[in-house]
Amino acid sequence: MKKKLNLIFILLLPLSIFSQHELSKEQVVEDFKILKSVLTKGHPSLYEYTSQSQ
């Protein structure tokens, strides 16, 4: 079983490494805005331990 998992990992690793591409600054900023929006709308207690202003 462990050998099968290792084989799958070895076979899939190049796909995850070589399929990535560089993002422009605008794309990164847009992705961050989307992530922040999803977290603030969907997380039930996002600011439980820290204030929103921090």
N, C-alpha and C positions, 0 to 999 in steps of 0.2 A: 504494500500500500504506500509506504513512504517513498519507494523508488518511483512509483507512478506519479506521485505529487511532485517529486523533484524533476522528473522528466517534463511534466506539464509546465512547471515553472520555467525551466530552461528553454522550452520551446516558445513560450509566450513572452518572455522577457524582451527579446529583440523587437517584438511588435510594439510594446509599450514605449520603448526607448526611441525607436526610429520613426514612430508615427507622430511624434510631437513636433510642433513648429513654433517659431518665435512669434510673440505677439507685439503689436505696436503699443505705445504708451496709451493711446486712446482706447484700445481694446482692453487693456488691463484696467483702466479707470472704469470703463463701462461694466466689466465683469465684477469689479468691487462694488459698484453701486447696486447691481442686481443682487449680489450676495448680501449686502447690508439690508436691502429692502426685504428680501425673503426672511432673513433672521429677525428683523424687527416686527414683521407682520405675523410670523408663524411661531416664534419661540414664546412659550407661556411665561417664563420668568427670566428674561434675558438680563435685566438689570436688578436682579435680586441682591447681589453682593457688591455691585459697584453702581455708582450713579451714571445716568446717561451722559452727563457732561464730561466725564473722564475719558 
